[in-house]
Amino acid sequence: MPRLQAVFWDVDGTLADTEMEGHRPAFNQAFEELGLPWHWNRTLYQQLLAIPGGGQRMAFFAEQQGHPLNPEALEQLKQVKQSHYLARIRSGAVCLRPGVARLLNELRAAGVRQWIVTSSGRASVEALMEGLFPGAANPFEGSISANDVQRHKPHPDPYLHALNSSGAAANRCLAVEDSAAGLTAAVRASMPCLVTPSLWDQQLPKEIHRAAAVVDHLGEHHQPLTQTSGPPCVDGLITLEYLQLLLETSG
């Protein structure tokens, strides 16, 4: 069987909880700065995440509040929000999810190549890398962002671009995702996908059967994962050995 050559990581909700700890506070800071009497708590934001895209989310909410935004006002709000988001990310306000740092280090030590494949914009990705991996600690060889493809997930284009850019073979790669769109994109690019589900992705339950395995997080020694599908992960940790097993059983 082919040995694992590369792991492609999604960002939002997979590497880190950028939605609740990054985007949500940035929206609230933008509302306050522009004098809008709105505040998105965690429960409300989870509901609003059913609407794709921050701009569409704000436009929808504004309509609901009886305060529709014209295109100029919406664009201003988006720019102010983005500036607050980038500042939060660069400050280190967002942390890696459980088990991510451990697995990143294990893969790097073993010489497994790692790339980011995300629908976020390049500026957001670069800011997150600065916040999460200061100095030369960034373990990623490269990244594919929304700026690099015309069609985003669930289309396979981001993963196909990553395969082409990295020179890796699809049958020797594995994706780590949290969403239905990401899972679908990986499967369409002919690679197995490990899923750590986002609780707010309403489409994921319909597609989850396509995952090679499903776990709530990647696991720490003091915080073992909970698994709902896939080959048994007996130690409660996603490891290089387990990823190799997923590659073999998905072939």
Residue pairs with C-beta under 8 A, 6 or more apart in sequence:
1 247
1 248
1 251
2 169
2 171
2 172
2 247
2 251
3 172
3 244
4 112
4 172
4 173
4 174
4 240
4 243
4 244
4 247
5 112
5 113
5 168
5 169
5 172
5 173
6 112
6 113
6 114
6 115
6 166
6 168
6 172
6 173
6 174
7 107
7 112
7 113
7 114
7 115
7 173
7 174
7 175
7 176
7 243
8 114
8 115
8 116
8 117
8 159
8 162
8 173
8 174
8 175
8 176
8 186
8 191
9 15
9 114
9 115
9 116
9 117
9 140
9 175
9 176
10 116
10 117
10 118
10 175
10 176
10 177
10 178
10 179
10 182
11 18
11 116
11 118
11 120
11 125
11 128
12 18
12 19
12 118
12 119
12 120
12 178
13 19
13 178
13 179
13 196
13 198
14 97
14 176
14 177
14 178
14 182
14 196
15 96
15 97
15 100
15 116
15 128
15 132
16 22
16 94
16 95
16 96
16 97
16 100
16 128
16 132
17 94
17 95
17 97
18 89
18 94
18 128
19 45
19 49
19 198
19 200
20 42
20 45
21 93
21 94
21 95
22 85
22 88
22 89
22 93
22 94
22 128
23 54
23 81
23 85
24 40
24 42
24 45
25 84
25 88
25 93
26 81
26 82
26 84
26 85
26 88
27 40
27 45
27 54
27 58
27 81
28 38
28 39
28 40
29 80
29 81
29 84
30 77
30 80
30 81
30 84
31 37
31 38
31 39
31 77
33 80
33 84
34 76
34 77
34 80
36 67
36 77
38 61
38 65
40 48
40 61
46 199
46 200
47 200
48 57
48 60
48 61
49 57
49 200
49 201
50 200
50 202
51 57
51 60
54 78
54 81
55 74
55 78
58 69
58 74
58 77
58 78
58 81
59 68
59 69
59 74
62 68
62 69
62 74
69 77
82 123
82 124
85 124
85 127
86 123
86 124
86 127
88 94
89 124
89 127
89 128
89 130
89 131
90 127
90 130
90 131
91 131
92 131
92 132
92 134
93 131
94 128
94 131
94 132
95 132
96 132
97 196
97 217
97 218
98 217
98 218
98 219
98 220
98 223
98 225
99 217
99 218
99 219
99 220
99 223
99 225
99 237
99 238
100 218
102 218
102 220
102 237
103 218
103 238
103 239
103 240
104 114
104 139
105 139
106 239
106 240
107 114
107 139
107 240
108 114
108 139
110 240
112 240
113 141
113 166
113 168
114 139
114 140
114 141
115 140
115 141
115 142
115 143
115 144
115 162
115 165
115 166
116 125
116 140
116 142
116 143
116 144
116 145
117 143
117 144
117 158
117 159
117 162
117 175
118 125
118 143
118 144
118 145
118 146
118 158
119 145
119 146
119 152
119 153
119 158
119 181
120 145
120 146
121 145
121 146
121 147
122 143
122 145
122 146
122 147
122 148
124 145
125 143
125 145
129 138
129 140
133 139
141 166
142 162
142 165
142 166
144 158
144 159
144 161
144 162
144 165
146 152
148 158
148 161
149 155
149 157
149 158
149 161
150 157
151 157
152 158
152 181
153 179
153 181
153 182
153 184
153 185
154 180
154 181
154 182
154 184
154 185
154 188
155 185
155 188
156 185
156 186
156 188
156 189
157 185
158 185
159 175
159 185
159 186
159 188
159 189
159 191
160 189
162 168
163 169
163 170
163 173
163 189
170 189
170 190
170 191
171 190
171 191
171 247
171 251
172 247
173 191
174 191
174 192
174 193
174 194
174 212
174 243
174 246
174 247
175 182
175 186
175 189
175 191
175 192
175 193
175 194
176 193
176 194
176 195
176 196
177 183
177 185
177 186
177 193
177 194
177 195
177 196
178 195
178 196
178 197
178 198
178 201
179 198
179 201
179 203
179 204
180 201
180 203
180 204
180 206
180 207
180 208
181 203
182 193
183 193
183 195
183 204
183 207
183 208
183 210
183 211
184 207
184 210
186 192
186 193
187 193
187 210
192 212
192 246
192 247
192 250
193 210
193 211
193 212
194 211
194 212
194 213
194 214
194 215
194 230
194 238
194 243
194 246
195 204
195 208
195 211
195 213
195 214
195 215
196 214
196 215
196 216
196 217
196 218
197 204
197 208
197 214
197 216
198 204
208 214
208 229
209 229
211 229
211 230
212 230
212 246
212 249
212 250
213 227
213 229
213 230
213 231
213 233
213 246
214 227
214 228
214 229
214 230
215 225
215 226
215 227
215 228
215 230
215 233
215 238
216 225
216 226
216 227
216 228
217 223
217 225
218 225
218 237
218 238
219 225
219 233
219 235
219 236
219 237
219 238
220 237
221 237
224 235
224 236
224 237
225 233
225 236
225 237
225 238
227 233
230 246
231 242
231 245
231 246
231 249
233 242
